[in-house]
Amino acid sequence: MKYQLRTKNYNNETVELALHDLLIDRGIKHPLEWLQPNYSYEHSPMLFKEMRKGIEMLKSTISNSEASIMVVVDSDLDGYTSGAIILNLLKLIQRGQDINFVLHPNKEHGIVLEDIPDDVDLLIVPDAGSSQKAEHLKLLENGTKVIILDHHEMVNDMDYGQYQDNIVIVNSQEEDYPNHALSGAGVALKFAQAYCERYGVPFPNKLYALAACGIVADVMDIGELENKQIVMTGLKYLREHLFLYQLIQDTHYNNEDPEPTIKDIGWVIGPNINAIIRLGTQEQKNMIFKSLVSPMLLVPSSKRGEEDQDVPVYQEAVRLCKNAKKRQTTAVDRSIRIIESELQIKDTDRAIVYVDENQELTFELSGLIANKLLSQYNRPVILLRHFRQGNVDELRGSARGKSVEGLDNLKDTLSGITGVQKAEGHAFAFGVGVDKDMLSEFRQHLNLALSSVDFNVNLYMVDLIAKYNELNIPMAEVTAREDIWGHGVDKPVALLTDIPTDQYDFMGNEQQHLKINCGKYDVLLFNVPELTEQLSQGEKFDLDAVGEFSVDKSFNVGRLQFVVNDFELKEYTSKTVWDLVF
């Protein structure tokens, strides 16, 4: 375990100064303003060069009561929330129009022409579609107007000739718009704001909650003042979304009125809804989306013993999400067992490359499966299966890795390797395509490319170093706050030394987790059966550990806890009760 201070040891700083400097370290130029965002940090939606054209196109369509409008809903939480923002807007302003939406049955993105009826007058595509010029032209030729509300890369030449007046592309990657870190839901929010402002429609502030979920779930940079403002405002209105808030309540045990946080979106709302998107039937996906738009809509209950009752759709949606999350966990564990039964890792293998020859894995979960293997084996994971469509015959799948010394970007590394046909996504989480006839060469070149990387030696950039009984508790509590840290404003990492194993409890069905009482806080180590076995046999040792602070909210405990990411064992030093109380 290697570490180095990012800048200085904040254990020795006052809370006010430390928080200011931590934010400066993370690129926040004006920490005080960022900590207290307000509406002035939001940019005018009219800075989007095609925004006026877009809202005027919608207004014109709404003016025709016989017009048909359809919204395409993309296959992730940002897609669902951006689609829900637009549907909520249309519900507010419609004048008898036929308004429909389409959900992709699988993980497709953007416009699928087969899903769009010929009689649609206006198609609205949030969170996708910027680069689909061929599809745009087909729709335009058919007489369908198109509004794209997106944040992905724009590669079109934007020249639509005679159809130029009938297509609008509003995209946060435009040079004229200052915030390029808006998600699809953020762009949809700006569109709704622009329409309401221009035509005197009262703006429903609860739409901020949907936008906040999209921004956080799509891992957009909350270091941007506008993003922080939208997210913090969204958290204030999240209680008004019965479905979203119920998901949070159900994870806080006996806390009946939890205060929603950024962490709740990233760790509760996102995973639950994404479980349905991955594993749910089309009917279940429709129900989830309807819960974001009309949560009090009555639907027949599918709960055993209550089939003859009508219940609000949000209640049914919460139950479906929880069940899907359980199925997802079971499916991931089953897939891991299948892979491990066939896995033969050689000493020369620098990564795990597995081809699902028998189509046994739940491949909608390939990213989750790869993440778990990455955690277990501490090396990059590439999961592949055969993909055949038309003239295309290749291996496709998911790749996962982590940043270590000598490897700054796994996607770029793979892109230059023999046999790789595509690598698209984030630096350490992306989709990959490999020529099936070059699989052997791909494995060889991948091992060669990673030959100098030691995945067993992690370099941790830490912000706080302290002996376990010399910890600055107020400083630790600041690093545990859930209203500050997120993507782009990384949570501080701490190194605690000489942690004793005098007072501890085992946790988990198989006693595989360890909780160490350090007086004013607990140290948590997950999936360490070798340690719990040693302790159960009477062994003692001290620990140096790297991790992050959080607050245990279960049953309103509110106790500070240190969640360990990595550790080293040290020789045991006997402690007294006073050492632990400090």
VOBALUM-287141 format. One line per field, with one value per residue (C-alpha): x, y negated, z negated. Coordinates in steps of 0.05 Angstrom, whole numbers, plus 5000, padded with zeros to 4 digits. Layout:
<recs>
u (X ...) $
v (Y ...) $
w (Z ...) $
</recs>
This chain:
<recs>
u (5000 5032 5007 5026 4995 4955 4975 4981 4957 4889 4886 4926 4880 4820 4755 4740 4809 4813 4746 4765 4832 4805 4756 4811 4852 4794 4789 4733 4754 4703 4691 4644 4599 4601 4581 4521 4494 4436 4395 4443 4493 4445 4459 4404 4375 4374 4450 4437 4438 4377 4336 4289 4277 4263 4211 4177 4173 4140 4093 4072 4058 4019 3976 3950 3904 3907 3983 4017 4079 4125 4183 4240 4264 4337 4359 4390 4370 4392 4348 4289 4293 4304 4245 4203 4220 4194 4132 4116 4124 4078 4026 4028 4019 3982 3917 3888 3948 3962 4025 4063 4131 4173 4221 4276 4266 4340 4401 4394 4407 4376 4328 4305 4264 4223 4195 4170 4100 4092 4039 4083 4084 4139 4192 4229 4293 4326 4394 4411 4407 4455 4497 4440 4436 4413 4355 4339 4334 4288 4241 4244 4229 4168 4143 4163 4195 4252 4278 4342 4360 4428 4496 4536 4588 4562 4592 4540 4555 4486 4468 4398 4384 4310 4293 4334 4272 4243 4300 4329 4391 4401 4466 4508 4571 4557 4612 4563 4537 4584 4570 4592 4580 4504 4472 4413 4366 4401 4389 4316 4309 4337 4288 4229 4254 4260 4189 4157 4193 4178 4104 4087 4076 4089 4151 4144 4205 4199 4231 4296 4293 4291 4349 4390 4381 4403 4465 4488 4471 4507 4569 4572 4619 4586 4646 4608 4569 4507 4508 4516 4459 4412 4431 4422 4356 4334 4348 4302 4244 4258 4206 4153 4170 4135 4170 4241 4232 4201 4262 4305 4260 4262 4338 4340 4307 4269 4286 4218 4238 4309 4341 4358 4431 4475 4496 4423 4417 4482 4475 4400 4358 4406 4420 4347 4320 4379 4363 4295 4325 4373 4328 4255 4201 4176 4114 4157 4200 4137 4112 4177 4175 4102 4121 4168 4112 4046 4063 3990 3963 3925 3947 3929 3975 4017 4035 4015 3948 3931 3920 3848 3869 3888 3948 3986 4037 4095 4082 4083 4146 4183 4166 4188 4254 4270 4254 4296 4354 4351 4348 4407 4449 4431 4447 4514 4534 4513 4553 4615 4610 4605 4666 4708 4692 4724 4776 4849 4893 4966 5023 5033 4961 4957 4882 4821 4793 4731 4689 4619 4618 4555 4515 4507 4518 4465 4499 4457 4497 4565 4590 4570 4600 4665 4667 4661 4715 4759 4750 4765 4825 4853 4867 4829 4770 4743 4679 4659 4606 4593 4553 4524 4483 4482 4554 4581 4610 4653 4663 4630 4626 4648 4715 4731 4795 4825 4877 4944 5015 5033 4960 4923 4870 4852 4806 4862 4909 4860 4845 4916 4919 4915 4845 4807 4754 4723 4730 4678 4660 4698 4772 4761 4689 4672 4644 4693 4692 4745 4757 4738 4792 4845 4828 4894 4934 4891 4907 4982 4985 4943 4990 5049 5017 5004 5068 5101 5039 5037 4964 4980 5011 4960 4982 4932 4929 4909 4887 4890 4940 4931 4945 4878 4873 4898 4845 4816 4743 4711 4755 4735 4662 4672 4700 4639 4588 4542 4523 4593 4630 4614 4641 4689 4695 4727 4714 4777 4816 4848 4904 4895 4953 4962 4888 4882 4841 4820 4746 4712 4650 4640 4585 4552 4518 4586 4620 4663 4660 4696 4677 4731 4710 4759 4723 4691 4684 4683 4730 4694 4728 4685 4698 4759 4745 4819 4822 4759 4785 4851 4815 4767 4828 4855 4906 4918 4947 4946 4925 4946 4886 4867 4793 4738 4694 4619 4561 4521 4449 4417 4366 4385 4452 4490 4557 4621 4652 4715 4705 4770 4792 4861 4902 4967 4976 5026 5053 5003 5015 4975 4927 4890 4817 4843 4876 4809 4769 4819) $
v (5000 4935 4865 4793 4728 4693 4625 4624 4661 4632 4667 4608 4554 4517 4540 4473 4466 4540 4540 4478 4507 4576 4545 4502 4567 4595 4537 4498 4426 4394 4443 4398 4387 4460 4481 4435 4438 4395 4385 4331 4387 4415 4392 4365 4422 4373 4380 4445 4420 4461 4456 4401 4441 4503 4473 4437 4504 4535 4476 4481 4555 4545 4494 4550 4594 4649 4654 4717 4711 4768 4768 4819 4842 4865 4928 4901 4857 4793 4814 4830 4766 4721 4755 4746 4671 4663 4705 4663 4600 4627 4647 4575 4541 4591 4571 4638 4664 4738 4745 4811 4837 4896 4935 4977 5051 5062 5016 4980 4906 4851 4856 4925 4911 4975 4949 4883 4884 4849 4800 4767 4692 4675 4721 4698 4736 4718 4745 4774 4765 4709 4751 4789 4747 4805 4819 4744 4740 4801 4769 4701 4731 4764 4697 4706 4647 4663 4631 4660 4642 4673 4669 4721 4705 4670 4697 4673 4619 4590 4575 4602 4564 4556 4587 4538 4504 4570 4594 4566 4591 4562 4590 4570 4582 4520 4468 4413 4448 4440 4506 4566 4612 4612 4680 4695 4680 4614 4594 4616 4573 4512 4525 4528 4464 4429 4449 4429 4362 4345 4362 4343 4414 4424 4466 4529 4528 4602 4613 4595 4661 4700 4659 4670 4746 4744 4702 4744 4812 4794 4775 4703 4654 4620 4574 4532 4479 4489 4564 4554 4505 4552 4612 4575 4545 4613 4644 4593 4614 4688 4701 4679 4739 4794 4850 4823 4805 4872 4907 4866 4877 4952 4953 4911 4963 4930 4859 4838 4770 4774 4712 4730 4725 4731 4799 4822 4807 4842 4902 4912 4880 4895 4969 4985 4954 4980 5051 5046 5016 5075 5133 5109 5127 5072 5066 5056 5003 4967 4968 4939 4883 4867 4862 4805 4769 4786 4822 4823 4858 4919 4987 5059 5086 5147 5160 5229 5227 5157 5172 5146 5077 5013 4976 4913 4930 4904 4956 5012 4982 4982 5055 5073 5037 5073 5140 5124 5103 5171 5208 5168 5187 5260 5257 5223 5275 5332 5302 5295 5368 5389 5347 5371 5444 5434 5381 5401 5342 5350 5314 5275 5252 5178 5175 5222 5233 5278 5298 5321 5377 5410 5346 5364 5296 5243 5197 5136 5138 5145 5079 5099 5168 5138 5089 5145 5186 5125 5117 5191 5201 5130 5127 5102 5144 5151 5192 5210 5248 5262 5207 5219 5169 5162 5163 5151 5212 5194 5200 5145 5130 5088 5069 5045 5023 4975 4920 4944 4920 4930 4934 4869 4891 4963 4943 4908 4966 5016 4972 4981 5057 5106 5134 5078 5050 5001 4976 4924 4894 4871 4882 4943 4963 4972 5016 5054 5092 5143 5179 5251 5278 5239 5257 5292 5233 5186 5224 5224 5151 5132 5170 5135 5066 5077 5115 5057 5042 5070 5076 5100 5034 4979 4907 4870 4794 4777 4712 4731 4773 4789 4841 4873 4838 4771 4761 4691 4712 4646 4651 4724 4703 4651 4704 4747 4694 4717 4647 4630 4687 4720 4730 4673 4655 4719 4740 4733 4796 4810 4854 4879 4914 4963 4982 5035 5098 5097 5081 5110 5144 5191 5174 5209 5276 5310 5264 5238 5164 5131 5070 5042 4995 4937 4898 4839 4875 4944 4974 5018 5071 5109 5178 5195 5267 5280 5226 5247 5319 5296 5256 5312 5356 5306 5270 5195 5143 5069 5038 4980 4966 4920 4902 4851 4825 4830 4827 4889 4868 4936 4931 4857 4877 4819 4848 4831 4889 4900 4946 4980 4985 5017 5037 5067 5110 5089 5120 5115 5064 5073 5015 4993 4970 4898 4905 4921 4867 4810) $
w (5000 5024 5009 5014 4991 5044 5016 4940 4878 4863 4796 4769 4797 4771 4803 4837 4868 4886 4922 4962 4982 4998 5047 5078 5086 5125 5173 5140 5153 5105 5048 5008 5067 5086 5016 5017 5088 5111 5174 5200 5216 5269 5340 5384 5426 5484 5488 5526 5598 5619 5555 5581 5645 5603 5556 5615 5651 5590 5582 5654 5647 5582 5617 5662 5619 5671 5670 5646 5601 5580 5531 5538 5469 5466 5428 5365 5306 5342 5400 5356 5316 5377 5411 5348 5347 5418 5405 5343 5385 5439 5388 5362 5430 5474 5508 5526 5564 5569 5527 5524 5504 5526 5482 5512 5497 5486 5478 5544 5545 5586 5644 5668 5730 5724 5658 5687 5719 5786 5760 5707 5719 5668 5639 5577 5560 5493 5472 5541 5616 5632 5680 5715 5778 5822 5775 5771 5847 5851 5801 5834 5902 5870 5845 5772 5738 5689 5625 5596 5523 5511 5479 5519 5571 5633 5698 5748 5799 5779 5851 5865 5929 5943 5875 5833 5805 5779 5735 5671 5635 5565 5537 5476 5516 5557 5553 5534 5471 5412 5376 5417 5357 5360 5367 5412 5354 5343 5416 5411 5349 5386 5443 5395 5361 5428 5450 5384 5382 5454 5452 5381 5354 5279 5274 5231 5185 5172 5241 5207 5169 5234 5263 5200 5206 5279 5265 5206 5237 5302 5261 5285 5253 5193 5188 5240 5202 5245 5233 5158 5157 5195 5152 5085 5108 5132 5064 5033 5078 5079 5025 5076 5119 5082 5120 5112 5040 5022 5051 5003 4943 4952 4945 4882 4838 4782 4802 4827 4853 4881 4911 4984 5002 5064 5038 5036 5110 5129 5082 5077 5131 5189 5173 5160 5224 5265 5240 5274 5337 5341 5320 5321 5371 5418 5375 5312 5347 5368 5296 5270 5321 5306 5233 5251 5289 5254 5188 5164 5226 5202 5228 5209 5155 5172 5100 5077 5042 5067 5141 5139 5112 5147 5118 5136 5190 5148 5094 5145 5176 5110 5099 5169 5160 5096 5127 5188 5144 5109 5175 5200 5139 5149 5224 5213 5161 5207 5265 5220 5201 5275 5293 5234 5250 5319 5303 5311 5296 5315 5282 5346 5350 5334 5343 5341 5411 5410 5470 5454 5506 5480 5469 5396 5365 5354 5402 5386 5321 5353 5324 5253 5261 5287 5229 5179 5212 5214 5139 5126 5171 5172 5247 5309 5332 5403 5411 5482 5520 5594 5630 5699 5737 5813 5836 5766 5730 5671 5596 5555 5482 5423 5395 5325 5292 5242 5242 5215 5223 5296 5321 5328 5380 5395 5453 5490 5476 5505 5565 5590 5582 5640 5652 5616 5662 5614 5543 5523 5456 5394 5380 5336 5352 5425 5480 5523 5589 5609 5675 5659 5705 5668 5596 5584 5611 5570 5506 5521 5538 5477 5431 5464 5457 5383 5368 5329 5286 5216 5198 5129 5109 5105 5098 5055 5055 4984 4952 4879 4839 4766 4713 4697 4628 4653 4706 4713 4705 4731 4792 4803 4798 4853 4899 4884 4906 4962 4986 5012 5044 5111 5181 5197 5123 5098 5026 4982 4969 4902 4875 4803 4770 4712 4710 4654 4657 4584 4591 4651 4678 4737 4787 4846 4855 4859 4809 4866 4847 4789 4747 4700 4644 4639 4586 4621 4688 4719 4772 4823 4866 4915 4944 4902 4881 4871 4818 4783 4782 4751 4698 4682 4668 4617 4660 4651 4698 4712 4778 4823 4867 4924 4932 4927 4871 4872 4822 4803 4814 4800 4744 4735 4705 4734 4714 4750 4787 4828 4888 4908 4980 4968 4907 4881 4820 4767 4704 4647 4593 4528 4513 4451 4447 4443 4511 4542 4506 4517) $
</recs>
